[in-house]
Amino acid sequence: MTNLVTNVADAVADHGDNTAISFRGSETNYEEFWGQTGAFANALEERGLGEDDRVALYLPNVPPFLIAFHGTLRAGGVVVPMNPQYKAREIGHLLGDSEAKVVVALADLVPFVSEVKDETDVEHVVSIGGDAEGATPLEEFLEPGDPDIADRDDDDVAVQPYTSGTTGQPKGVQLTHSNLASNANSASKLIPDGIRPDDKQLGVLPLFHIYGMTVVMNTALFNGAAFYPMASWDAQDAVSLIEDEELTIMHGVPAMYNDVINQPDAEEFDLSSVRLCGVGGSGIPVEVLRRFEELYEPKVYEGYGLTETSPITHFNSPLDGRRVGSVGKTVPDVDSKVVDEDFEEVPPVEEGPIDEENADLRDITGGIVVAGPNVMKGYYRLPEANEEAFTEEGGRRWFHTGDIGYQDEDGFFYVVDREKHMIVTGGYNVYPREVEELLFEHEDVADAAVAGIPDDRRGETVKAFVVRTPDGDVTEEEIKEYCLTNLAEYKHPREVEFVEELPRTTTGKVQKFKLREQEGGDE
């Protein structure tokens, strides 16, 4: 029997006086935090809620997220994290599909819950940060006490996040106590000395997203470290927090690192206290990584994973060495391989990264599949999606990531692009990431994304969406010529559009479906 929250209980026993959460100058130690989770668990039990009941968290990165998250687990419930940027229509699907009985929301977001509440199974709404009609303030909801930790099986669902839904309705991902515990344990050991009780972790990645939830929040709380949540991303505020509090670990998505290096006073930042910078969510352009490491002391270590894998499957661990351009080696206890359409393994290249310009990617790439204790139980009530997502082979249950990549003989993996993002133009395959990497090398380009748009003759053609640097004055023709000089003719953008900013998810991924919608295409 296990329960994910037992890991927090162990940290409380060993490091009760350590700071667990530091938020806007207010600190909560582990003993205090454990008492808060107990009060939340008691509140659920007093209202007849517990094992397998869903509790939705509609919150940014604030301390009540952590209290409600681990309080729900302590009572044996299932956490349903929801993006606080979602509106009524979007949360209506998540609440209805998950059958959540409780919603914990910012007071300002409660009206969205009220708008859809009658169409769901929601019985209780708890407000954070003020009163809201139809909701009980958290302070009134809590019931102090020290309840036992509910017994749960390894295979019981602990958290049910939802996929982003760029290709249809978001799907509920059933992550078990064992899935999440195994992955947090692996993530804790990927750096020298592991995550230590004296570490201070920047918590700017959204906690509703699996990267921030497992790799940042849970690794901190399971190891007695201090967690510093930030309710929203701001490069200047984040750097100031690192400097003032001497934070030691920073995780972010590529857009965050790009924001930092593009600040007007970027050269004045002091990140010397940081012993690890991790990046994931999407591939970081090599030029962004190079520039960051030119300016600051810590190196940036790239990893890879998905919501369905809890999330980490690969990481460029400092313990194994680092290969720039790679997402790293498979983490302990997880297996991965690259397969063709017949599920035959694609042979590795001798050493990567390969020169994609002079290689036929069709000969060395395939779909990346993974298996291990971190892989989800399955999508919630979607048997057809589960059948499509998994392949049974060799006594293993392999999950299809949807990413195209290759590996080398040293065990490093390389993600070329998402399968759904590949552009087929005139019979040739173009991987947007390759063009984007080149655009980031241009001195006048601050941000860029590449997407396929409809073309009567070629089926699709390449279009670049470019954000200029503050002083940049590069023209459309200059961008086209720059790409044509450095890429095969069929890969260069036929169209270039300059934009103020790119549409991104809260976790920093470019929403290419929105770029395509502007052209009348589909994701």
N, C-alpha and C positions, 0 to 999 in steps of 0.2 A: 504494500500500500504506500502511496506517496501523495504529496500535495506540494505544489510549487512553492507555496508560502512557507513551508518548513525551512527553506533556505534562508528566509528572512529571520525566522525564529532562531536559527543557529547563529546568525550575525548578531542578533540582540543579546544572546547569551555570552558571546565572546567580546562584543564591542559596544555594550549598552550605553556607555558615556560618549561614544564617538558621535560626531555630527552625521545625521542621516540625510537631512535636507537643509539646504541653505537657499532662501528665496527672498530677494530684495531686503537683505540685511537681517532677516529673522532666521534663527537656526532651531532645528528640531533634532534632538538626539534619538538614538535607536530605541531606547526605553519609551520615550514619549511617543514616537511613531508607532510602536507596537501597541500601545494603549489606544491610539486613534483607530488602528485597524480593528482592534477588538470591539470598540464602540460601534463601528460600522457593521461588523459581522453580527453583533447583538441586535442592532436595529433591524437587520434583515430577518433574523430569526424571530424577533418579537412580532413581526408582521407576517409570519408564516412562510417565509421564503428561505430557500437554502439550496440543497443539492440539485444541480442542473438548471436552476432558474437563471435566466439571463438578466444581467444588469448592464445597461448601456451607459457608456461614459462619453458625454458630449462636451468635451472640455479641451482647452489648450494645455500647455505645460505649466500647471499650477499644482501646489502640494495636494489639494483634494483629489487629484487624479490618482496619485500614489496611494492615498488612504483608501479610496473606494476600490481601486484595483485589487490591492492585497486584502482588504476587508472582505470583498466578494469571494475571493479564493478561500479565505479562512472559513467562511460559512459554507463552502462547497459549491458556490455558484459559478457561473460562466460569465466572463467579461466580454462585452461587445463594444469595442472602441469605435467611435465615430468621429469623422473629420469635423472640427468646429467651424469650418468654412461652409459646410453643407447647409442648405436651406430645407424648408419643410418637405418639398417633393422628394428630395434625396434621402432624408432620414426616414421618411415614411416607408420607403422600401426596406431599409435596414431593420427598422423596428418591427415591421410586419413580418418579414421573412424570419427574423431571429426569434420572434415571440417574446421579446423582452418584457419583463414585468416592472422593472424600475429604470428610470432615466435620471442620471445625475448631470446637470447642465448648468452652464453659466446663467445667471439671472437674465441676461440680455437675450439668451437663446431659448428660454422657456416658451415664448410665444410660438416658435416654430414647432415645438413639441405639442403644445396645446392645439395647434391647427390640425394635427394628424392623429391625436391621441385616441379619438373615438373609433378610429379604423384599425387600432392595434390592441394588443393585450396589456398595454401599460396600465399599471395600477397605482404607482407612486412616482411622483416627480420631485426631485430634490434640487434646490437651487443653491448656487455658489456665488458669493459676492453680492448678496442683497436679496430683498424680498421680490417675489414675482407671483402674480395671480395664478392660482392653480398649482403652486409648488410649496413644499416645506423647506425652509432654510436648513442647511446641513446641521447647524448647531442644535436645532430642535429635533432633527431626525435621529441623531446619534443617541445610543443607549449605552452608557459606560459599563464596562465589565471586562472579564478576561475569559472569553469562551474558548473551549477546546478547538483545535484545528480539525476540521472535518476530514474524515478518511476518504481518500479518493484512489481509484485504481490508476495505474500508469496510463492506461488507454482512455481514461475519462477526459472529456474536453475541458480545457481551462480557459481558453480565450478563443473568440470567434471574430477575427477581423474580416473585413470585406475587401475584395480586390477593387482596384480603381474603377473598373467598369468602362474602360475606353473602347471595348469591343462589344458592349451589351450591358445588361443589368449586372451590377456587382454581385460576386459570388461569395457566400460565407465560407471562410476557410477554417476548418475545425483543427485547432492545434491543441494537443493533449498536454497534460502535466509533464509527461515524459519527453515529448517533443521539445518543450520550452526549457525544461531543466537541463537536458543534455546539451542544447545549443548554448545556453548561458554559461554552462560549465566549460565548454570548448572555447568560447569567446574569451573567458577569463584567463585562459592559459596561453594565449597566442602572442603575448609580449613578454619580454624579460621580467622575471620575478612575478609574473601574473598581475592581476588587479590586486592592489595592496590596500590595507586599512587606512594608510595615510594618503591615498590618492584622492584627488578632487576632480570630478568629471563634469565637464560642460554638458548641460542637458538642453541643447537647442533643437535637436532633431525631434519632430513631433512624436509625442508618446502614443498617439493613436496608431502610428505606423510601426511595424514590427522592428525596424532597425533601431529606432530610438527606444522602443520598449525592451527588447532583449539585450542588445549590445551595449546600451548606455545605462538605462534605469536598472535593469535587473542585475547586470554584472556589478554595478556599484553596491546595490542593497544586499546582494548575496555575499559580498566580501568585506562588509563593514566600511566601505569608502563613503565619501561625501558626494552627494548629488546636487548640482546647481541648475535647477530648471530655469529656462527662459520662456516666457509666454509667447514670444514672437521673435523672428529673426531680424536682427539689425547688426550689421558688421561692426560698426563703431561700438555699440553696447557690448557685443560679445567679446571684442578684444579688450575693452576696458575691464570687463569682469575677469578675464584671464589674467590681466596685468595686476589688478588690485588684489585679487584673492590667490594669486599664484597657482592657478589651476594646472593640473598635470596631464590630463587626457582630454583631447578634443576629437569628436567624431562629427563629420558633416557630409553633405552631398557636394558634388562638384561646383554647383552654382554658388555655394557659400564660400568656398576657397577662391573662386573667381571674384566674388564681391570684395573679399578682403584685399586682394592684390590690386584692385581697381579703385580703392579709396585714395583720395588726394594726398593723404598723409601716410600712405601704406609703409613707406620706408622708415617711419618713426616708431612703428609698433614693436613691442618687446614681448616675444613669445618664448623666452628662454626657459620659463618654468615648465613648459609642456614637454613631456617625455614620449608622447605618442600622438600622432595625428592619423586618424583613420578616415577613409573615404569610401563611400558606396552609394547605392541607390541607382547609379548609372555610371558609365565609364568616364573617368576624369580625363580631359584632354591633356596630352603630354606637355603641351606648352604651358598650361595653367600650373601643373605640378612643378615644372622646371622653374617657373617664375617665383612660385611660393617658396621653394627651397633656396633660391638665390637670395631672397629677402630675409628668411628666418632660419633659426637653428634646427627645429625639428624636421625630420623627414616625413613624407606622407606615404602611408601604406594603404594600398588599394585592396578591397575585398569585393566579394560578390555573393549574392543570395537573393531569395525571393520570400514573399509572405508565406508561401506554401512550404518553405523549408526552415522557417522559424528564426532568423533567415539565413545565417551564414553557411555557405558550402565551401567557399574558397577564400584564402587570405594570403597576402604577401607578408607573412610573419617575419619580424626582425630575427626570429630564431632560425629561419630557413634561408635567410638572404632575400633579396628583393630583385625582381626583374621588371623594370619600368615598361609599361605597356601591357603587362599581364595582370590578371586578377588574382594570381597566386596559385598555390597548391591547394589540393583538397584538404580541409581541416580534419583533425583526428575523428575517427568513428564514422566518417562519411565517405562514400564512394561516388565517383563520377567518371563518365567517359563520354566520348564523342562518337555518335553513331550516324549511319546513313539511313536512307528511307526503308531499308530492309532490316534495320536494327543490327547491322553488322558494324563492328567497331572500326572507325577510321584510323589508320596508322598515324602515329605522331610524327611531327617534323623533327629534324635533328636538334635544332635550337631556335627558340623564338626570342623576340618577335620577328616574323619573317617580313621581307620587303613585299608588301601587298601589291605594289605597283608592278613588280616583275614576277608574280606568282599567280597561278590559276587557283583561286580560292576554292573552286568547285572540287579540286582534287584533294584538298587537305582539311576542309571544313565539314561539319555536320551538326546535328542537333545535340546540345548538351543535355545529358540525363543524369540524375542523381538518385542515390538510395542511402538510407540510413535512419537512425533513431529520431532525427530532426524533421523528417518528412511528414507532412500533415496526414491526419486520419482520412481526410477526404473533404470534398465540397459538401456543404450542408444541403441535404435533400436534393441532390443533383446527380443521379446515377449515370446519366449519359455523359455529363462532363467528367465524371470520375473515370469512366471507361476510356475516354479520349486522353485523359491526362496521364494514365499509367500504362506501363507494359510489364507483364510478368515474364521474367527471363532468368534462368539460372537459379531459381529459388529466391529471387529478389524481386522487389516491387520498385520499379524504376519510374521516377517522375520526369516528365518531359518539361523542361524549363521554358521552351519557346525561344531560346536564344541560339544563335549560330556561332560556332567557335571552332577552335582547334587546340591541340596540346602539343608540348614538345617532350623530348625523351627525358628531360629532367623533372617532369611532372608539373610544369607550369601550364596553366590554362589561359587562353586568350579569347575574349568575346569580341566577335566581329560586329554583330548587330542583332537586334531583335528580328526574328523571322518575319514578323508582320510589317517591319519598317523597310525591308529590302525593296529597292526600286528595280523593276525590270524595264529597261529602255532599249528598244530595238533588239531584243533578244539577249542583251547583256545584263548581268547583275551588278547593281551599284549599291554599296553599303554606305548609308549616309554618314556613319561615324568617320569613315576615312576622309571624306570631303570636309567634315566639320573639324577634324584634327588639323588639316591644312589651313582652314580659315582662321583658327585660333593663333596660328603662327604669324599672321599679318599684323603689323604694328598698329593699324587703325581699327582693328576688330576687337571689341570688348566681349561680345557674345555672338553665338551663331547656331543655327539649326538648319538642317537640310531635309527636305521631304520630296516625295514624288507627287507630281501633279499630272492630270490627264493631258494627253497629247494625241492628236488624231493620227499622226504618222507613226510614232514610236510606241504608242500605248500609254507610256508614262515618260516624263522627262524630269530632269533634276532642277529644283529651285532652292536657292539659298535665302534664308531670312537672316539679316545681319544687323547687329546693334553696333554702331560706331563708338569708339572711345570718345571722351569729351572733346578732345582736340582733333579727332579724326575727320578727314575730308575725302576719303577714298570714294570713287565713283563706281557705278554699276559696271561700266566697261572695264575699269581697272581690276575689279574683283574677278570678272570673267577671264580676263587675260592672265591674271595671276594663277587662277586655277588651271587654265588651259596649258600654261607653261609647266605646271608641276604634276598634272594628271593626264591619263589617257583621255582622248577627245570625248569619248562617250560619257565620261564621268563628270565633266565640268558643268557647272550650272548654266542652263540656258536662260534662266531668269534670276534676277537678284532684287530682293525687296528690302529696303532699309526700314527698320522698325525701332520704336522707342524701347520696347522690352519684349521678351518672348513669353508666351503664356506657359506657366509652369504649375505643377502640382505643389502642394505644401511641402513635399519632400524633394522638390527641385527638379523633377523630371519635366522635360519639355513636352507639352501636350500637342503632339504632332497632328492629332485628329483635328484640333482647332485650326492649325495652319492649313490643313487640307480642306476643311470646311469652307475656308475663304475662297478656295478654288473650285468648289462644287464637287470635291472628292469625298471619299470615305476613309475611315480608319480601318 
